[in-house]
Amino acid sequence: MTELAEPPAVPHDPQFRCAVWTQAQSVDPIGSAESFDAMILVEWPLPWPHDVSEIPALATAARAPGVRVMAVVPQHDHTGDGLRRVVHRRRVRTNELVGVDHRVPAAQIPALLDSLIEDPLRDSGGWITAVGEAPPEVLVCAHGRRDTCCGRWGTLLHIELEARGSGARVWRCSHTGGHRFAPTAITLPEGRAWAAVDADLLEGVVTRTAKIEDLAAHDRGTTGLGMWAQVVERALFSQHGWGWLTTNITRAETTVAPHQQHATVTLEWDGARAVGEVEVTRTLPVLVCGSPPELAQKSAPELRLTSLRMG
């Protein structure tokens, strides 16, 4: 994402909602998912600061490379033991992050996080704090202090999903990235990020009943690859269907042109090989909710797959 000049202060204008404006531009969200190989979810009561790294207990872990630390609103505790849940997920293949639930007193969260980030890809299932495998999950960004659109539409989506009982554990979570695509979500264990989602789409993802052709416009990409490779991987997902998510990509190589407007991506898996050409179609402002596009502080590229050849 490109940093632009600091804008002057302007009155808040509800006409410029970042998500509404972005959808009006018909922006393809692919390539906007953040990439990581481990994720840690920590039950932490609201309110959250603008960035969860500002929470002292989470600060060190939030800076760990390759680890995504997110706060989630604590769920109702039927045990009454006062313990907090910490979910540790680690990548075992491109579209799978296996998870372990831990429960500890709030005061012990920093120590648990320190242990987890020492080797975030280590299986923590045998630890004394572990209470079982994590179920399928849906993370819905409702981080209102970070972005108005997420705070509004994410909260409404979270309420609807919880009421439906889709078979997944649904969390109201901190910033997932890409607030301009609100409401946003991440589904687990596949670790895939979604844009402009609704309850029907997420339920279809959880149950694997959604039509693949309906997903592409909402697919931000797998968190197991970088932005250019996410474009090629989405095309392969569309070709192969739900079974693709059990595939492990054993080689991912990206060569970016010097002008940063084009890249060649090579992916290999199970003896197969795909080479995709990806280009930047346009660069768009990332609105700060309430401010017009010309006062945006950041911009982001929109990517497109121009060719894909197999073998």
KEKE-3310 file (N, C-alpha, C; in steps of 0.2 Angstrom, whole numbers, plus 5000, padded with zeros to 4 digits):
npx = (5004:5003:5009:5002:5002:4999:4983:4974:4964:4946:4929:4918:4910:4896:4893:4904:4908:4919:4918:4906:4909:4920:4914:4906:4915:4917:4928:4939:4943:4953:4969:4971:4972:4980:4995:5001:5008:5004:4991:4984:4971:4964:4953:4947:4940:4929:4931:4942:4958:4963:4973:4977:4989:4992:4987:4994:4996:4996:5005:5019:5017:5010:5019:5027:5035:5027:5016:4999:4990:4975:4961:4947:4929:4925:4916:4901:4903:4900:4905:4910:4922:4930:4941:4950:4949:4961:4966:4976:4982:4990:4999:4997:4996:4993:4980:4975:4974:4977:4970:4971:4963:4966:4964:4966:4969:4967:4978:4988:4989:4999:5011:5008:5006:5019:5026:5020:5024:5037:5039:5029:5024:5024:5016:5004:4995:4997:5000:4998:4989:4980:4964:4957:4954:4952:4937:4929:4929:4922:4928:4923:4925:4923:4927:4925:4932:4943:4937:4923:4914:4916:4913:4899:4893:4899:4896:4882:4882:4889:4880:4869:4874:4878:4865:4860:4867:4877:4886:4899:4911:4908:4916:4917:4928:4944:4953:4954:4961:4959:4948:4940:4933:4922:4907:4920:4928:4936:4938:4940:4946:4953:4958:4955:4952:4938:4927:4915:4904:4890:4878:4873:4883:4894:4889:4888:4901:4906:4899:4902:4894:4891:4891:4904:4907:4900:4909:4920:4920:4920:4931:4946:4957:4969:4977:4989:4998:5007:5002:5002:5002:4990:4981:4983:4981:4967:4961:4964:4957:4944:4944:4945:4937:4929:4937:4950:4955:4961:4973:4991:5001:5017:5027:5030:5033:5037:5039:5042:5040:5051:5045:5034:5021:5017:5018:5025:5019:5023:5016:5017:5011:5007:5013:5009:5009:5007:5007:5005:5001:5000:4993:4993:4979:4973:4976:4969:4962:4962:4949:4948:4935:4922:4930:4933:4939:4950:4957:4963:4974:4981:4984:4979:4983:4973:4972:4974:4972:4980:4984:4984:4993:4995:5006)
npy = (4994:5011:5025:5041:5059:5068:5072:5088:5093:5089:5091:5078:5068:5060:5055:5049:5035:5022:5009:5009:5018:5011:4999:5005:5008:4996:4987:4974:4963:4954:4949:4957:4951:4949:4941:4927:4914:4909:4911:4920:4921:4931:4932:4947:4960:4973:4991:4991:4998:5008:5000:4983:4981:4991:4987:4982:4969:4961:4967:4963:4950:4954:4960:4950:4942:4935:4931:4933:4942:4944:4952:4946:4947:4942:4926:4920:4914:4899:4891:4899:4901:4911:4911:4916:4913:4908:4906:4896:4895:4886:4885:4871:4868:4876:4881:4878:4880:4873:4872:4875:4876:4886:4890:4902:4911:4929:4936:4928:4928:4936:4928:4916:4919:4923:4911:4904:4912:4909:4898:4898:4889:4877:4862:4865:4858:4848:4856:4861:4871:4869:4865:4858:4854:4868:4873:4874:4891:4908:4924:4940:4956:4969:4981:4995:5006:5007:5008:5015:5009:4995:4994:4996:4988:4976:4973:4971:4960:4950:4948:4942:4931:4924:4921:4912:4900:4892:4881:4884:4892:4909:4924:4941:4951:4960:4972:4966:4970:4979:4987:4994:4985:4982:4973:4963:4947:4932:4915:4900:4883:4886:4899:4910:4926:4937:4948:4961:4953:4943:4935:4923:4920:4917:4907:4898:4896:4890:4878:4873:4873:4884:4891:4890:4899:4910:4915:4922:4936:4940:4936:4939:4932:4919:4918:4911:4915:4928:4944:4944:4931:4927:4930:4921:4909:4910:4909:4895:4889:4892:4885:4871:4869:4865:4855:4860:4866:4857:4855:4856:4869:4867:4875:4892:4905:4921:4934:4950:4964:4977:4990:4988:4985:4973:4955:4939:4923:4908:4893:4877:4860:4844:4838:4845:4861:4879:4894:4910:4927:4942:4958:4976:4984:4997:5010:5014:5026:5024:5026:5036:5035:5046:5056:5064:5056:5062:5066:5055:5046:5034:5023:5009:4995:4988:4971:4960:4945:4941:4930:4912:4898:4880:4867)
npz = (5000:4996:5003:5005:5004:5020:5024:5025:5039:5038:5039:5045:5033:5029:5017:5011:5013:5016:5012:5004:4994:4988:4983:4974:4964:4959:4963:4962:4974:4975:4980:4991:5004:5019:5022:5032:5043:5055:5067:5080:5091:5103:5117:5122:5131:5125:5126:5111:5107:5093:5086:5090:5095:5103:5115:5130:5135:5123:5115:5112:5106:5095:5087:5082:5068:5054:5061:5065:5076:5084:5092:5100:5104:5120:5122:5129:5145:5151:5161:5172:5177:5174:5165:5150:5133:5121:5105:5095:5080:5066:5051:5041:5028:5012:5012:5025:5042:5056:5072:5090:5105:5120:5137:5149:5164:5163:5167:5164:5150:5143:5146:5140:5126:5124:5124:5114:5102:5102:5094:5083:5074:5080:5087:5099:5106:5116:5127:5144:5145:5135:5129:5119:5101:5090:5083:5066:5061:5060:5057:5060:5055:5066:5071:5076:5081:5073:5060:5053:5044:5046:5059:5059:5049:5050:5064:5063:5054:5061:5072:5064:5059:5071:5076:5066:5068:5060:5062:5063:5074:5078:5078:5084:5078:5079:5068:5052:5041:5025:5026:5018:5011:5018:5024:5031:5032:5039:5035:5044:5045:5033:5031:5023:5016:5015:5006:5006:5011:5015:5026:5020:5010:5018:5026:5016:5013:5024:5025:5013:5002:4994:4978:4967:4957:4962:4972:4968:4966:4979:4985:4993:4994:4998:5014:5014:5004:4995:4988:4974:4970:4976:4967:4956:4963:4966:4954:4951:4962:4958:4946:4951:4961:4977:4982:4980:4991:4999:4993:4993:4990:4984:4979:4977:4967:4963:4952:4951:4940:4936:4936:4945:4941:4936:4937:4936:4941:4948:4952:4960:4963:4969:4958:4947:4938:4937:4928:4930:4923:4930:4932:4937:4936:4940:4951:4966:4978:4996:5005:5020:5031:5029:5023:5007:4991:4986:4997:5003:5012:5009:4995:4985:4975:4961:4956:4941:4933:4919:4910:4911:4911:4910:4916)
capx = (5000:5007:5008:5001:5003:4995:4978:4971:4958:4940:4923:4916:4905:4894:4893:4910:4909:4924:4915:4901:4913:4924:4909:4903:4920:4917:4934:4940:4946:4958:4976:4971:4972:4986:4998:5004:5008:5001:4986:4982:4965:4964:4947:4948:4934:4929:4933:4948:4961:4964:4977:4977:4996:4992:4985:5000:4996:4996:5010:5025:5015:5007:5025:5030:5035:5023:5010:4993:4987:4968:4957:4940:4925:4924:4910:4897:4906:4895:4909:4910:4929:4934:4947:4950:4951:4967:4966:4982:4982:4997:4998:5000:4996:4991:4973:4973:4978:4974:4969:4971:4960:4969:4961:4970:4967:4969:4985:4993:4989:5006:5016:5006:5008:5027:5028:5017:5027:5044:5039:5022:5022:5024:5009:5003:4989:4999:5001:4994:4983:4976:4957:4954:4955:4948:4932:4928:4927:4922:4930:4919:4928:4918:4932:4922:4937:4947:4934:4916:4910:4917:4910:4892:4890:4902:4892:4876:4883:4890:4873:4865:4878:4877:4858:4859:4870:4879:4890:4905:4911:4908:4919:4917:4936:4948:4954:4956:4964:4955:4941:4936:4929:4917:4910:4925:4928:4941:4935:4945:4953:4956:4962:4954:4949:4932:4925:4908:4901:4884:4877:4872:4889:4898:4886:4889:4908:4907:4896:4905:4888:4891:4893:4911:4907:4898:4913:4926:4919:4921:4937:4951:4963:4972:4982:4995:5002:5007:4996:5002:5001:4983:4977:4983:4978:4960:4959:4964:4951:4938:4944:4945:4931:4931:4943:4956:4957:4965:4979:4996:5006:5024:5032:5026:5038:5034:5044:5039:5043:5054:5040:5029:5015:5016:5022:5024:5018:5023:5014:5017:5007:5005:5016:5006:5012:5003:5011:5000:5003:4996:4995:4989:4974:4972:4978:4964:4963:4959:4946:4946:4928:4920:4934:4933:4944:4956:4960:4965:4981:4984:4981:4980:4982:4968:4975:4970:4975:4979:4984:4986:4995:4997:5012)
capy = (5000:5017:5031:5048:5065:5069:5077:5093:5091:5091:5089:5071:5068:5053:5053:5046:5029:5019:5003:5010:5021:5005:4994:5008:5007:4989:4985:4967:4963:4949:4951:4961:4948:4949:4934:4924:4907:4908:4916:4919:4925:4932:4935:4953:4964:4980:4993:4990:5004:5008:4994:4979:4981:4996:4983:4980:4961:4959:4971:4959:4945:4957:4962:4944:4941:4929:4929:4938:4942:4947:4952:4944:4948:4935:4923:4919:4909:4895:4888:4904:4900:4917:4910:4918:4908:4910:4901:4896:4892:4886:4883:4865:4868:4882:4883:4875:4882:4869:4876:4873:4881:4887:4894:4904:4918:4935:4938:4923:4929:4938:4922:4911:4922:4923:4904:4903:4915:4907:4894:4898:4883:4871:4860:4867:4854:4845:4860:4861:4876:4867:4862:4854:4857:4873:4871:4879:4898:4914:4930:4945:4962:4974:4985:5002:5012:5007:5010:5016:5004:4989:4994:4996:4982:4970:4971:4968:4953:4946:4946:4938:4924:4920:4919:4907:4894:4889:4876:4887:4897:4915:4929:4948:4952:4966:4973:4960:4973:4979:4990:4997:4980:4980:4969:4958:4941:4927:4909:4895:4883:4888:4905:4914:4932:4938:4955:4963:4947:4943:4929:4918:4918:4914:4900:4893:4894:4885:4871:4870:4872:4889:4890:4893:4905:4916:4917:4926:4943:4942:4932:4943:4928:4915:4921:4907:4917:4935:4947:4943:4924:4926:4931:4915:4904:4911:4906:4888:4888:4893:4879:4865:4869:4865:4850:4863:4868:4851:4854:4860:4872:4866:4880:4898:4909:4927:4939:4957:4968:4983:4995:4986:4985:4967:4950:4932:4919:4901:4888:4870:4856:4837:4836:4850:4868:4884:4900:4916:4933:4947:4965:4981:4988:5004:5011:5018:5029:5020:5032:5037:5036:5053:5061:5062:5052:5066:5067:5049:5045:5029:5020:5002:4992:4982:4967:4956:4939:4942:4924:4907:4892:4874:4863)
capz = (5000:4995:5008:5002:5009:5025:5021:5030:5043:5035:5042:5043:5028:5029:5010:5009:5017:5012:5009:4999:4988:4985:4980:4968:4959:4956:4964:4963:4980:4975:4982:4997:5010:5022:5023:5038:5044:5061:5069:5088:5093:5111:5120:5125:5131:5122:5119:5109:5104:5086:5084:5096:5097:5109:5121:5133:5135:5116:5111:5110:5101:5088:5082:5079:5061:5052:5066:5065:5083:5084:5098:5099:5109:5124:5121:5135:5149:5155:5167:5177:5179:5173:5160:5143:5127:5116:5100:5092:5073:5063:5044:5039:5020:5009:5014:5031:5048:5062:5078:5097:5110:5126:5142:5155:5167:5160:5169:5161:5143:5140:5146:5135:5120:5123:5123:5107:5097:5101:5088:5081:5070:5084:5089:5106:5108:5122:5133:5150:5145:5129:5131:5113:5095:5088:5077:5061:5064:5055:5060:5057:5058:5069:5074:5075:5082:5067:5054:5054:5040:5049:5066:5058:5045:5053:5070:5061:5051:5067:5075:5060:5059:5077:5076:5062:5070:5054:5063:5065:5080:5075:5083:5082:5079:5077:5061:5047:5035:5020:5029:5012:5008:5023:5029:5029:5036:5038:5037:5046:5045:5027:5032:5017:5018:5011:5005:5005:5012:5019:5030:5015:5007:5023:5028:5010:5013:5030:5024:5007:4998:4990:4971:4967:4953:4966:4977:4965:4967:4986:4987:4994:4993:5004:5018:5014:4999:4994:4985:4967:4970:4978:4960:4952:4967:4966:4947:4952:4966:4953:4941:4954:4966:4985:4983:4979:4997:5002:4990:4996:4985:4987:4977:4975:4965:4960:4949:4950:4935:4940:4937:4950:4938:4933:4940:4934:4947:4946:4958:4959:4968:4966:4951:4942:4938:4933:4927:4928:4922:4934:4931:4940:4932:4942:4958:4969:4985:5001:5009:5027:5031:5030:5019:5000:4989:4985:5003:5005:5015:5006:4989:4984:4968:4959:4952:4937:4930:4911:4907:4915:4907:4915:4914)
cpx = (5004:5005:5007:5002:4998:4990:4976:4965:4952:4934:4921:4910:4902:4893:4898:4911:4914:4922:4910:4904:4917:4920:4907:4908:4921:4924:4935:4945:4952:4965:4977:4971:4979:4989:5001:5004:5005:4996:4985:4976:4965:4957:4949:4942:4935:4929:4940:4951:4961:4968:4978:4985:4997:4989:4991:5001:4998:5002:5015:5023:5013:5013:5029:5030:5031:5017:5005:4990:4980:4965:4950:4936:4924:4917:4907:4901:4901:4898:4909:4917:4933:4940:4945:4952:4956:4967:4972:4981:4988:4995:5001:5000:4993:4985:4971:4978:4974:4975:4969:4968:4964:4964:4965:4967:4970:4976:4990:4993:4996:5011:5014:5008:5016:5029:5026:5022:5035:5045:5032:5019:5022:5017:5009:4997:4991:5000:4996:4988:4978:4969:4954:4956:4950:4943:4932:4926:4926:4923:4927:4922:4923:4922:4930:4927:4942:4944:4926:4912:4911:4913:4902:4890:4893:4898:4886:4877:4885:4884:4869:4868:4877:4870:4856:4862:4872:4884:4897:4905:4912:4911:4918:4925:4938:4949:4957:4960:4958:4948:4937:4932:4924:4910:4914:4925:4934:4938:4941:4942:4956:4960:4961:4950:4943:4930:4918:4903:4894:4883:4876:4878:4893:4896:4888:4897:4909:4904:4898:4899:4888:4894:4899:4911:4904:4903:4919:4926:4920:4927:4943:4958:4965:4977:4989:4999:5002:5002:4996:5000:4993:4979:4977:4980:4970:4957:4959:4959:4945:4938:4942:4940:4934:4936:4950:4959:4961:4972:4984:5001:5013:5029:5028:5032:5035:5040:5041:5043:5046:5049:5034:5022:5013:5020:5020:5024:5019:5021:5014:5014:5006:5008:5013:5009:5007:5007:5006:5004:4998:4998:4991:4985:4973:4974:4972:4965:4959:4956:4947:4939:4926:4924:4933:4939:4951:4960:4963:4972:4985:4981:4983:4979:4976:4972:4971:4974:4974:4980:4986:4987:4997:5002:5018)
cpy = (5006:5023:5037:5053:5066:5074:5082:5090:5093:5088:5082:5072:5061:5050:5049:5040:5024:5013:5004:5013:5015:5001:4998:5008:5000:4986:4977:4966:4958:4952:4956:4958:4948:4942:4933:4917:4905:4913:4915:4924:4925:4935:4941:4957:4970:4985:4992:4997:5003:5002:4990:4979:4986:4993:4980:4972:4958:4962:4967:4954:4948:4959:4956:4943:4934:4927:4935:4937:4946:4947:4950:4945:4942:4933:4922:4913:4905:4892:4893:4904:4907:4917:4914:4913:4912:4904:4901:4892:4892:4883:4876:4864:4874:4885:4879:4877:4878:4873:4872:4878:4881:4891:4895:4910:4924:4937:4934:4924:4931:4932:4917:4913:4922:4916:4902:4906:4913:4902:4893:4892:4876:4869:4861:4863:4850:4849:4860:4866:4874:4863:4858:4858:4863:4871:4875:4886:4903:4920:4936:4952:4967:4979:4993:5007:5012:5010:5010:5010:4997:4988:4994:4989:4976:4968:4968:4961:4948:4943:4941:4931:4920:4917:4913:4900:4890:4883:4878:4891:4904:4920:4936:4949:4959:4966:4967:4963:4974:4982:4992:4992:4978:4978:4964:4952:4936:4920:4904:4888:4885:4894:4909:4920:4934:4946:4956:4957:4948:4936:4923:4915:4915:4907:4895:4891:4889:4878:4869:4869:4878:4888:4893:4899:4911:4919:4922:4933:4945:4939:4937:4939:4924:4918:4917:4910:4925:4937:4945:4935:4922:4926:4924:4909:4904:4908:4898:4886:4887:4887:4872:4864:4868:4860:4854:4865:4863:4851:4858:4862:4871:4871:4886:4903:4915:4932:4945:4961:4974:4989:4994:4985:4978:4961:4943:4927:4912:4897:4881:4866:4849:4836:4841:4857:4873:4890:4905:4923:4938:4954:4970:4985:4995:5004:5016:5020:5024:5025:5031:5039:5043:5058:5059:5059:5056:5068:5061:5049:5039:5027:5013:5000:4988:4978:4963:4951:4940:4935:4919:4901:4886:4871:4867)
cpz = (5000:5000:5004:5007:5014:5023:5027:5033:5039:5039:5040:5039:5027:5022:5008:5014:5013:5008:5003:4993:4984:4981:4974:4963:4956:4957:4965:4969:4981:4976:4988:5004:5013:5023:5029:5038:5050:5063:5077:5089:5101:5113:5124:5125:5127:5127:5118:5106:5096:5083:5091:5098:5103:5115:5124:5133:5128:5112:5108:5104:5094:5084:5080:5072:5059:5056:5066:5072:5082:5090:5096:5105:5113:5123:5128:5139:5153:5161:5173:5180:5178:5168:5154:5138:5123:5111:5096:5085:5069:5056:5043:5031:5018:5012:5020:5037:5054:5068:5085:5101:5117:5131:5148:5158:5163:5161:5166:5153:5140:5140:5141:5128:5119:5121:5116:5101:5097:5095:5086:5077:5074:5086:5097:5109:5114:5128:5138:5149:5139:5132:5125:5107:5093:5082:5071:5064:5058:5060:5056:5060:5060:5073:5073:5076:5076:5061:5055:5050:5044:5056:5065:5055:5048:5059:5068:5058:5056:5070:5071:5060:5065:5078:5072:5064:5064:5055:5064:5071:5077:5080:5080:5084:5077:5070:5057:5041:5030:5022:5023:5009:5013:5021:5027:5034:5034:5040:5039:5047:5039:5027:5026:5019:5012:5011:5004:5006:5016:5022:5025:5012:5012:5026:5022:5010:5019:5029:5017:5002:4993:4983:4970:4962:4956:4971:4974:4967:4974:4989:4987:4993:4999:5007:5018:5008:4999:4989:4977:4966:4972:4971:4957:4956:4966:4959:4948:4956:4962:4949:4945:4959:4973:4986:4983:4986:5001:4999:4993:4991:4988:4984:4974:4973:4961:4958:4947:4945:4939:4941:4942:4947:4935:4936:4936:4940:4944:4953:4956:4965:4965:4959:4945:4943:4934:4934:4926:4928:4926:4933:4936:4935:4933:4949:4961:4976:4990:5006:5016:5027:5033:5026:5011:4997:4988:4991:5006:5007:5011:4999:4989:4977:4967:4954:4947:4934:4922:4907:4912:4911:4912:4912:4913)
residu = (MET:THR:GLU:LEU:ALA:GLU:PRO:PRO:ALA:VAL:PRO:HIS:ASP:PRO:GLN:PHE:ARG:CYS:ALA:VAL:TRP:THR:GLN:ALA:GLN:SER:VAL:ASP:PRO:ILE:GLY:SER:ALA:GLU:SER:PHE:ASP:ALA:MET:ILE:LEU:VAL:GLU:TRP:PRO:LEU:PRO:TRP:PRO:HIS:ASP:VAL:SER:GLU:ILE:PRO:ALA:LEU:ALA:THR:ALA:ALA:ARG:ALA:PRO:GLY:VAL:ARG:VAL:MET:ALA:VAL:VAL:PRO:GLN:HIS:ASP:HIS:THR:GLY:ASP:GLY:LEU:ARG:ARG:VAL:VAL:HIS:ARG:ARG:ARG:VAL:ARG:THR:ASN:GLU:LEU:VAL:GLY:VAL:ASP:HIS:ARG:VAL:PRO:ALA:ALA:GLN:ILE:PRO:ALA:LEU:LEU:ASP:SER:LEU:ILE:GLU:ASP:PRO:LEU:ARG:ASP:SER:GLY:GLY:TRP:ILE:THR:ALA:VAL:GLY:GLU:ALA:PRO:PRO:GLU:VAL:LEU:VAL:CYS:ALA:HIS:GLY:ARG:ARG:ASP:THR:CYS:CYS:GLY:ARG:TRP:GLY:THR:LEU:LEU:HIS:ILE:GLU:LEU:GLU:ALA:ARG:GLY:SER:GLY:ALA:ARG:VAL:TRP:ARG:CYS:SER:HIS:THR:GLY:GLY:HIS:ARG:PHE:ALA:PRO:THR:ALA:ILE:THR:LEU:PRO:GLU:GLY:ARG:ALA:TRP:ALA:ALA:VAL:ASP:ALA:ASP:LEU:LEU:GLU:GLY:VAL:VAL:THR:ARG:THR:ALA:LYS:ILE:GLU:ASP:LEU:ALA:ALA:HIS:ASP:ARG:GLY:THR:THR:GLY:LEU:GLY:MET:TRP:ALA:GLN:VAL:VAL:GLU:ARG:ALA:LEU:PHE:SER:GLN:HIS:GLY:TRP:GLY:TRP:LEU:THR:THR:ASN:ILE:THR:ARG:ALA:GLU:THR:THR:VAL:ALA:PRO:HIS:GLN:GLN:HIS:ALA:THR:VAL:THR:LEU:GLU:TRP:ASP:GLY:ALA:ARG:ALA:VAL:GLY:GLU:VAL:GLU:VAL:THR:ARG:THR:LEU:PRO:VAL:LEU:VAL:CYS:GLY:SER:PRO:PRO:GLU:LEU:ALA:GLN:LYS:SER:ALA:PRO:GLU:LEU:ARG:LEU:THR:SER:LEU:ARG:MET:GLY)
# end
